[in-house]
Amino acid sequence: MKRWETLVEVEREAGKVSGAWIFRNTRVPVSALFENLRDGATVEEFLNWFPPVQRYQVEAVLNYELEMLAIAA
């Protein structure tokens, strides 16, 4: 089973953003992506609201989650 640690686009450090998973080289939690999408935002809006996050990072996270859903099925 894949793990978040295998994604180079994200990181987690105990002293950075309370140890939450964040987009690498930012302080933006990965959870912010899912919360915004849940609330109806588009990926484009998310990227505009959180300029440090790059499109390739968002795509990597979303692709990872799709793979996890396929494995769980």
C-alpha positions in Angstrom: 0.0 0.0 0.0 1.3 3.5 -0.9 1.8 6.0 1.8 1.9 9.8 1.8 5.7 9.6 2.5 6.1 8.4 -1.1 4.8 11.7 -2.5 7.6 14.2 -3.0 5.1 16.9 -3.5 4.1 16.9 0.2 5.9 16.9 3.5 5.4 16.7 7.2 7.6 18.1 10.0 6.7 18.1 13.7 7.5 21.8 14.1 5.9 23.0 10.9 2.1 23.7 10.8 1.6 21.4 13.8 2.9 18.4 12.0 0.1 18.4 9.3 0.8 17.2 5.8 1.6 20.2 3.8 2.5 20.9 0.2 6.3 20.8 0.0 8.0 24.2 0.5 4.8 25.9 1.6 2.8 26.2 4.8 -0.4 25.1 3.1 -2.0 22.0 4.5 -3.1 19.3 2.1 -6.3 19.2 4.0 -7.1 22.7 2.8 -7.3 21.4 -0.7 -9.9 18.8 0.2 -11.9 21.2 2.4 -12.0 23.8 -0.4 -13.0 21.2 -3.0 -15.7 19.8 -0.7 -17.1 23.3 -0.3 -17.4 23.7 -4.0 -14.1 25.4 -5.0 -12.4 24.5 -8.2 -8.7 23.5 -8.4 -8.1 26.8 -10.3 -9.7 28.8 -7.4 -7.6 26.9 -4.9 -4.4 27.7 -6.8 -5.4 31.4 -6.9 -6.1 31.4 -3.1 -2.9 29.6 -2.2 -0.3 30.9 -4.7 2.7 29.0 -3.1 1.0 25.7 -4.2 1.8 24.5 -7.7 -0.6 22.7 -10.0 1.6 19.7 -10.3 1.4 19.3 -6.5 -2.4 19.4 -6.5 -2.5 16.9 -9.4 -0.1 14.6 -7.6 -2.2 14.6 -4.4 -5.5 14.0 -6.3 -3.9 11.3 -8.4 -2.6 9.6 -5.3 -6.1 9.6 -3.7 -7.6 8.2 -6.9 -5.0 5.3 -6.8 -5.9 4.7 -3.1 -9.6 4.5 -4.0 -8.8 2.0 -6.8 -6.8 -0.2 -4.4 -9.5 -0.1 -1.8 -12.2 -1.2 -4.3 
